[in-house]
Amino acid sequence: MSDLATLLMIESWMRSTGHSLPGVIKRLGHRYVLLTRDPDLYPACPDGQTHPVVAEADEIVRVDTNDTARLVDASRAVATRDRIDGVLTTCDYYLEAVAEVADALGLAGPSGEVMRVATRKHLVRKALQDAGLANPAFAVTRTWEDCLAAAAEIGYPLVAKPTDLNAGTAVRRIDDDASLKDAFWEITGTERNTRDQPLERAVLLEQLIDGQELSVEAATCHGETTIIGITDKTVTGAPAFVESGHMFPALLDREEARDVEAYVRAALDAIGYTHGLTHTEVRLTPNGPRIVEINPRQAGGYIFDLVHRVTGTHPLELLVELSLGRNPQVGTASAPTLTAEAPSGSAAVFFVMSPVEGTLQEVHGTAHLDADPAVVRWSVPTPAAIRRPRSNDAYLGHVLVVDPAGRAARERAETAVGGLALRLTDGRTVAPVGVPSGLVAGTPRPTMEAG
């Protein structure tokens, strides 16, 4: 295979990885064909420029990407006139479709069946249970009567979540029958996801897991998993528990890190995962690590950027290499896993969110962001519609901080975001959600997706 490759990109996320992957593909010297239902799904950037997913595509093919048969046919048609070397996506909702297309074209990738399991939270729970791995009590329900009975059996507090959504959407802590009823009707009442795909409308109930929340970033090739590193997470309070920030690497001692890594490897084996990136969310409980969710994709929320800045390994480059069937080389700085004892620095990202709804008119206090050498990037576009933090869609912007010689990136990021003031069009001025006083590093949250 020559160094220049042509990839099929089947849809994409709109932010974070969606903005970054096109440039990574081009920087590596490759080209890609975008398969999409509608290029207009990808909004213009705040500066008015065309979204990178569309702007950087060498060709755009319109096809119903929610119809796997049509998608496979369209992919085959492209392959008859242009050699296709790999297929990928950053979007959870098309991971199974990518696997089906890769299989149809004889390209590298996990099987469609493995992706079907990996992208459905209840099937992952069952696979962990069947493998004999530590797992919270859980139940899948589709009627209110079954949901109420399962909650009584598991016991409050628990977590209710959809089986097939992402970004923390409709994930709630449940403490009583009243909040359970609200969650049940919210989940079962939503017929389609943001990409107009039908949902199972099933409620997964899980025993609440307490402990520090982490995510394990890994690359698997030919069934061998390499741990890239472990990320620490910060979240808002109940009931929604939206991810509000990440720091890499997590502050763990070596024994804790080894336990987490071994457990994640066993979990990936349990679902039969043999090829691709994974972003596995874990709670470190007093009884050891427990899986929150397995995400069979790259990490979102700019975690890929944090990993790159600390270790030199770029997860999106690994995504491209894996899609091409190559065994990617993970930088030596990230193996073994970085811990509090490692000599390297840290990087953190914190998201700007508002405690009230409305329209953001302007942001006060940004001068200190430009003056702070630790702040390597920040973005809070205005004007912007404000949603309360019930999912990752509440993000108004972010601040990314690097501490090249120490582990103070989280503290500096919290301080940076805490110095901002959000002015709304109705004249109100509010502080960003929970930073720094309302968020505590390592605050536990119940199981949810990080998109």
C-alpha positions, -999 to +999 in steps of 0.1 A: +000+000+000+014+034-009+016+061+018-013+081+002-046+065+011-083+072+003-107+069+031-145+068+033-158+090+061-193+080+070-208+111+087-191+127+117-196+145+149-200+182+145-177+194+173-144+184+189-133+153+169-155+164+140-135+196+136-102+180+142-102+147+122-103+162+087-071+182+093-054+151+108-063+131+076-049+158+054-018+163+075-010+126+072-012+130+034-044+111+028-077+121+012-113+112+021-147+108+005-176+120+028-208+099+027-236+119+042-273+123+041-270+161+039-238+182+039-259+210+055-261+190+087-226+204+095-230+240+105-206+268+096-178+276+121-181+306+143-159+326+119-182+318+091-160+292+074-174+260+061-174+231+086-141+211+081-159+178+075-174+193+044-146+218+035-118+192+036-136+164+017-122+155-016-156+143-027-191+143-012-215+115-018-251+120-008-267+088+004-291+078+031-265+068+057-293+055+080-300+028+054-272+003+057-280-015+024-280+018+005-248+029+023-230-003+013-242+001-023-229+036-024-196+026-009-192-001-034-199+024-062-172+047-050-148+017-047-154+008-083-139+041-095-115+049-067-093+026-046-107+027-010-082+019+017-102+024+049-135+035+063-141+055+095-163+078+115-162+098+147-199+095+153-213+068+176-244+064+156-225+052+125-200+028+141-220-003+133-225+010+097-188+016+093-182-020+104-207-033+078-191-012+050-156-023+060-167-059+058-184-055+024-153-039+010-128-062+026-113-035+048-100-035+083-124-031+112-144-049+139-173-071+130-208-056+127-220-079+155-193-068+179-202-032+171-239-039+176-230-051+212-205-024+219-229+004+210-258-008+231-253-003+268-275-032+279-257-057+257-224-046+271-238-052+307-249-087+297-215-095+281-197-084+313-221-104+334-216-135+312-178-131+315-180-131+352-167-096+356-177-073+384-208-055+373-236-035+389-271-049+392-290-039+361-323-045+342-337-036+308-373-025+308-398-014+282-430-009+302-437+013+332-448-017+352-416-036+345-395-005+352-411+000+386-407-036+395-370-036+384-363-005+404-378-021+435-356-051+430-324-032+424-331-005+450-327+032+451-305+052+443-300+039+408-294+053+373-318+053+344-304+057+309-314+049+273-298+019+258-287+036+226-281+073+231-248+092+238-235+125+252-252+119+285-286+124+270-314+114+293-291+098+319-304+105+353-298+096+389-331+082+403-339+084+440-376+076+441-406+064+421-415+100+410-381+107+394-382+072+379-415+079+362-401+112+348-371+094+334-391+065+320-414+087+300-385+109+288-366+079+275-395+059+260-411+091+246-381+099+224-385+081+191-354+092+172-319+104+179-303+136+165-295+118+133-331+107+128-324+070+135-351+051+154-344+044+190-351+012+210-370+033+236-359+009+263-348+020+298-316+005+313-317+007+351-283+003+369-273+002+405-255+035+414-217+031+414-198+054+437-162+063+432-138+085+412-146+086+375-120+079+349-118+070+313-093+046+297-081+055+262-069+024+243-060+011+209-067-025+199-052-042+169-054-080+161-069-085+195-040-069+214-049-038+234-024-010+241-034+014+269-027+050+258-035+065+291-061+072+318-081+104+320-096+120+352-131+135+349-151+162+367-189+164+365-217+186+374-241+176+402-272+154+401-295+146+385-279+149+350-242+146+358-228+163+327-191+160+321-177+194+328-140+188+325-112+163+319-075+161+330-049+139+315-032+119+330-053+109+360-037+111+394-035+074+402-008+054+419+007+025+398-013-002+415-046+016+409-036+022+373-027-015+368-060-026+383-080-003+360-060-013+329-064-050+336-102-047+342-107-027+310-087-053+289-109-080+304-141-060+295-130-055+259-123-092+257-158-099+271-174-080+242-151-095+216-134-063+207-104-069+184-099-038+164-102+000+169-100+027+195-119+026+227-128+052+253-139+031+284-155+050+313-147+035+347-155+042+384-128+034+409-148+021+438-136+009+472-140-027+458-120-020+426-128-006+392-162-010+376-173-003+340-195+027+335-197+024+297-176+011+268-174+035+239-159+018+208-144+049+194-120+078+201-126+099+232-145+131+226-145+163+247-110+172+234-095+143+254-076+134+222-060+168+224-050+164+260-034+130+253-015+144+224-001+174+243+011+152+272+023+121+254+029+130+218+005+103+207-024+116+187-055+093+191-070+106+159-039+096+140-043+062+156-079+061+143-067+067+108-040+041+110-064+015+124-089+022+097-061+014+072-054-019+089-021-008+102-008-015+137-003+020+151+027+029+172+018+044+205+044+069+218+067+056+244+057+085+267+023+069+272+034+033+279+033+023+307+003+044+317+012+078+331+005+081+368+011+106+396+046+092+399+055+099+362+076+129+355+056+144+327+031+173+328-006+175+325-033+190+303-070+198+311-100+211+294-130+226+311-163+235+295-183+267+298-219+261+307-246+284+321-269+277+351-298+294+334-314+293+300-315+322+276-292+337+249-256+344+256-247+379+244-211+383+255-184+369+278-167+391+303-132+383+317-116+368+286-086+391+289-071+369+316-074+339+293-052+356+267-027+367+293-023+333+310+005+313+294-010+281+306-041+287+285-032+273+251-067+276+236-101+289+245-134+294+226-168+308+237-186+319+206-214+345+209-242+349+205-254+314+215-285+297+227-281+285+263-294+252+276-292+241+312-266+213+317-286+181+311-263+167+284-231+177+265-252+198+242-251+225+270-215+233+262-211+270+252-173+267+248-141+254+264-108+264+279-077+242+274-048+244+298-014+228+298+010+224+328+042+211+311+060+203+342+034+194+368-001+183+377-018+217+381-036+218+348-070+210+363-067+237+390-056+262+364-084+254+341-110+257+369-096+290+378-096+302+342-132+293+336-142+306+371-129+340+361-155+344+333-189+360+335-217+353+311-239+382+300-273+373+286-294+393+262-320+399+289-294+418+310-286+390+335-249+382+342-242+348+356-211+328+365-203+296+346-218+264+361-199+252+392-164+265+385-145+265+407-167+264+438-195+241+426-172+214+411-149+192+430-121+173+412-130+137+410-166+142+419-183+109+413-213+106+390-235+076+381-230+057+349-235+078+318-220+083+283-194+108+275-197+111+239 
